[in-house]
Every structure is written in structure tokens, then in C-alpha cells.
């Protein structure tokens, strides 16, 4: 069993006060409730976070790296239970070893019409993880924070629509979109971010665009 690190305690204390950008503000009464689990732990290479690579055959965001998560079912009773249930279904993580610290403000994704609540948690008793739902999940990775904050692994991605946002190249994955923007916020607010060059802009690869257009 490992103790919650100071940086994560500080992050949790201010998470509910994060400013929600206008484009992520949920419209009144719109969207389906959903939740994702931001599960931090202490791995062999230091602090890490659990990410999944979605299957290219899946119906939800095919091929994209993401946090475990999904829709809030009526039996869940709220986003925390939904995030833990989805993480167990997708990665086999044992919820009994997860210590939930807080939730972030709800974020609205217009593309999928979801109102997503990120749930921040500490993996006090790590369990083995794998692609427990192969039709939805291609692989599961514990990504070291040191790799996420390495300036060599960071880039700004430009979408054909003209929008741009932060991205990470880690563990053979291109982490972009919602997941990358939430990670960018958490690393910065947690005081973990290292200086990097946001002016290093690349176009979103065509194969990623093609996969995203299927969702």
C-alpha cells in the first residue's frame, strides 16, 4: 500500500475549482452523463497514470488513447461508481484497491453529446490490468508521468477544422483531443509540467482523422 503523494493531494484540493473553458461548458439539460477514471499510481518508473488504447473495431472513439470510462448507468448512482465500473470492465482493475480523491467539474463534449466527469483517484493497491474487453480495448498502459512531461514527447496538434490542442507521444500512442487536454490541465495544475514548446505544431495524421470520423 502506498501513500497519496503530496502533488496529488494538492491537485485534488483544487480540482473542483478548475476553470471550465467555454467550449466545455455543458448546455442546460443537454448530453448524456458519463465519467472517466484518472487513476494515478506508483509504478516501477515512478508515478504513472492508467490509459487505454481503444480498439479500431470499436464503436466509441475507435483507435484513440483514453482514460477508462463510459456512460453513467441508472444503477451506478453517479459518476464515481460509473468510472470504477467501467475501469474494471475495460482493464480488470480491482476497485477495492482504488482510493477516489475527488471529481473535476463536468465537461461537455459536443461531438459525442456527453457530459463527462473526470474522477481523480490513487491506486493504493495496484492490481494486474489487461485489455479485459477486447472488442472495445486494444491495450492498457501504465504511462509514467515522467514520459508525459518530457518536452520531447509533447506537441501541438492541428485539426483540419482549424482547432489545435496539446498532444503526447508516449508508449507508441498519440494521445490527443479530450484526453490530452485533461492531462495537460492536470499536469500543469499539479505542478508537474516541464517547459515545452507549444509552437511545435503538427497536423493530425490522416489515419487518425479517418478513425475519428467513424465514431
C-alpha positions as CSV (number, residue, x, y, z in Angstrom):
1,X,0.0,0.0,0.0
2,X,1.4,3.4,-1.0
3,X,0.5,6.9,0.4
4,X,-1.1,9.5,-1.7
5,X,1.7,11.8,-2.9
6,X,1.7,15.5,-1.9
7,X,1.3,16.7,-5.5
8,X,-1.9,14.6,-6.0
9,X,-3.3,15.8,-2.6
10,X,-2.7,19.4,-3.8
11,X,-4.3,18.7,-7.1
12,X,-7.4,17.1,-5.5
13,X,-7.8,20.1,-3.2
14,X,-8.2,22.5,-6.1
15,X,-9.7,20.2,-8.8
16,X,-13.3,21.4,-8.3
17,X,-12.1,25.0,-8.8
18,X,-10.6,24.4,-12.2
19,X,-11.9,26.9,-14.8
20,X,-14.0,25.1,-17.5
21,X,-13.4,26.6,-20.9
22,X,-16.5,28.0,-22.6
23,X,-16.5,25.2,-25.3
24,X,-16.6,22.6,-22.5
25,X,-19.4,24.1,-20.5
26,X,-22.4,21.7,-20.6
27,X,-25.6,23.2,-22.1
28,X,-28.5,23.1,-19.7
29,X,-30.3,19.8,-19.8
30,X,-28.2,18.5,-22.7
31,X,-26.0,15.5,-23.1
32,X,-25.6,12.0,-21.6
33,X,-23.9,11.7,-18.2
34,X,-20.5,9.9,-18.5
35,X,-17.4,9.5,-16.4
36,X,-13.7,8.7,-16.8
37,X,-11.2,7.4,-14.2
38,X,-7.9,9.2,-13.9
39,X,-6.1,6.6,-11.9
40,X,-2.6,7.6,-10.7
41,X,-0.3,5.1,-9.1
42,X,3.4,4.4,-8.2
43,X,4.9,2.2,-10.8
44,X,8.4,0.9,-11.4
45,X,9.4,4.1,-13.2
46,X,7.7,6.4,-10.7
47,X,4.3,8.0,-10.7
48,X,2.1,6.9,-13.6
49,X,-1.4,7.1,-15.0
50,X,-3.6,4.4,-16.4
51,X,-4.6,4.8,-20.1
52,X,-6.2,2.5,-22.6
53,X,-5.9,2.3,-26.4
54,X,-9.4,1.8,-27.8
55,X,-9.9,-0.9,-30.4
56,X,-10.1,0.2,-34.0
57,X,-13.1,-2.1,-34.3
58,X,-15.0,-0.4,-31.5
59,X,-17.9,2.0,-31.9
60,X,-16.7,4.5,-29.4
61,X,-13.7,6.7,-30.4
62,X,-12.0,3.8,-32.4
63,X,-8.3,3.7,-32.1
64,X,-8.0,6.6,-29.6
65,X,-6.0,6.5,-26.4
66,X,-8.3,7.4,-23.5
67,X,-8.9,7.2,-19.8
68,X,-11.1,4.2,-18.9
69,X,-14.7,5.2,-18.7
70,X,-18.1,5.4,-20.3
71,X,-21.7,6.3,-19.7
72,X,-23.3,6.6,-16.2
73,X,-25.9,3.8,-15.9
74,X,-29.0,4.2,-13.7
75,X,-27.7,1.6,-11.3
76,X,-24.4,3.4,-10.8
77,X,-25.8,6.1,-8.7
78,X,-23.3,8.7,-10.0
79,X,-20.0,9.3,-11.9
80,X,-17.7,7.8,-9.3
81,X,-19.3,4.4,-9.4
82,X,-19.6,4.5,-13.2
83,X,-15.9,5.3,-13.6
84,X,-14.9,2.4,-11.3
85,X,-17.2,0.0,-13.0
86,X,-16.1,1.0,-16.5
87,X,-12.4,0.7,-15.5
88,X,-13.0,-2.8,-14.1
89,X,-14.8,-3.9,-17.2
90,X,-12.2,-2.4,-19.6
91,X,-8.9,-3.1,-17.8
92,X,-9.7,-5.6,-15.0
93,X,-8.6,-3.1,-12.3
94,X,-9.8,-4.1,-8.8
95,X,-11.9,-1.2,-7.5
96,X,-11.1,-2.3,-3.9
97,X,-7.6,-1.1,-4.4
98,X,-8.6,2.3,-5.7
99,X,-8.9,5.4,-3.4
100,X,-11.1,8.0,-5.0
101,X,-9.9,11.5,-4.2
102,X,-12.3,13.9,-6.0
103,X,-14.1,14.7,-9.1
104,X,-13.3,17.5,-11.6
105,X,-16.1,19.8,-13.0
106,X,-18.3,18.3,-15.6
107,X,-17.0,18.8,-19.2
108,X,-19.3,18.7,-22.2
109,X,-18.2,17.0,-25.5
110,X,-20.4,18.2,-28.3
111,X,-19.1,15.6,-30.7
112,X,-20.5,12.7,-28.7
113,X,-23.1,14.8,-26.7
114,X,-21.6,13.6,-23.4
115,X,-21.3,15.4,-20.1
116,X,-18.1,13.8,-18.8
117,X,-17.0,13.9,-15.1
118,X,-13.3,13.1,-14.6
119,X,-12.8,11.1,-11.4
120,X,-9.3,11.5,-9.9
121,X,-8.1,8.5,-7.9
122,X,-5.0,7.0,-6.3
123,X,-4.1,3.3,-6.9
124,X,-3.2,2.4,-3.3
125,X,-3.1,-1.3,-4.0
126,X,-2.3,-1.9,-7.7
127,X,-3.7,-4.9,-9.4
128,X,-2.8,-6.5,-12.7
129,X,-4.5,-4.9,-15.7
130,X,-5.1,-6.0,-19.3
131,X,-7.5,-5.5,-22.2
132,X,-10.4,-7.0,-20.4
133,X,-12.9,-6.0,-23.1
134,X,-11.1,-6.8,-26.4
135,X,-14.0,-5.6,-28.6
136,X,-13.6,-2.1,-27.0
137,X,-10.0,-2.0,-25.8
138,X,-6.8,-2.8,-27.8
139,X,-4.3,-2.4,-25.0
140,X,-3.8,-1.0,-21.5
141,X,-0.8,1.1,-20.4
142,X,0.5,2.5,-17.1
143,X,2.2,5.6,-18.6
144,X,4.9,7.2,-16.4
145,X,4.3,10.9,-15.6
146,X,8.0,11.4,-16.5
147,X,7.3,10.4,-20.1
148,X,4.2,12.7,-20.3
149,X,6.1,15.8,-19.1
150,X,9.2,15.1,-21.2
151,X,9.2,18.1,-23.7
152,X,10.4,15.7,-26.4
153,X,7.1,13.8,-26.2
154,X,4.9,16.9,-26.4
155,X,3.4,18.6,-29.5
156,X,0.5,20.8,-30.5
157,X,-1.8,19.0,-33.0
158,X,-3.8,21.0,-35.6
159,X,-7.1,19.5,-36.7
160,X,-8.4,20.1,-40.3
161,X,-11.3,22.2,-38.8
162,X,-8.7,24.7,-37.7
163,X,-8.7,23.9,-34.0
164,X,-5.5,22.9,-32.2
165,X,-4.6,21.4,-28.8
166,X,-1.9,19.6,-26.8
167,X,-0.8,16.1,-27.6
168,X,1.6,13.5,-26.2
169,X,3.6,10.8,-27.9
170,X,4.1,8.0,-25.3
171,X,4.3,4.2,-25.4
172,X,3.6,4.1,-29.1
173,X,0.4,6.1,-28.7
174,X,-0.6,9.6,-29.9
175,X,-2.7,11.0,-27.1
176,X,-4.8,13.9,-28.3
177,X,-8.2,15.5,-28.0
178,X,-10.2,15.4,-24.8
179,X,-7.8,13.0,-23.0
180,X,-4.7,15.1,-23.9
181,X,-6.4,18.4,-22.8
182,X,-7.4,17.0,-19.4
183,X,-3.9,15.5,-18.9
184,X,-2.4,18.9,-19.9
185,X,-4.6,20.7,-17.3
186,X,-3.8,18.1,-14.5
187,X,-0.1,18.1,-15.1
188,X,0.0,21.9,-15.1
189,X,-2.2,22.4,-12.0
190,X,-0.4,19.6,-10.2
191,X,2.9,21.5,-10.7
192,X,4.4,18.6,-12.7
193,X,4.6,20.2,-16.1
194,X,8.1,20.9,-17.6
195,X,8.6,23.7,-20.1
196,X,7.8,22.7,-23.6
197,X,7.3,24.4,-27.0
198,X,3.6,24.7,-27.9
199,X,4.7,26.4,-31.1
200,X,5.8,23.0,-32.4
201,X,2.7,22.3,-34.4
202,X,1.9,19.2,-36.4
203,X,-1.2,18.2,-38.4
204,X,-3.4,15.5,-37.1
205,X,-2.4,12.4,-39.0
206,X,-4.9,11.4,-41.7
207,X,-5.2,7.8,-40.4
208,X,-6.3,9.3,-37.0
209,X,-8.8,11.6,-38.8
210,X,-10.2,8.6,-40.7
211,X,-10.7,6.6,-37.5
212,X,-12.2,9.5,-35.6
213,X,-14.8,10.1,-38.4
214,X,-16.2,6.6,-37.7
215,X,-17.3,7.4,-34.2
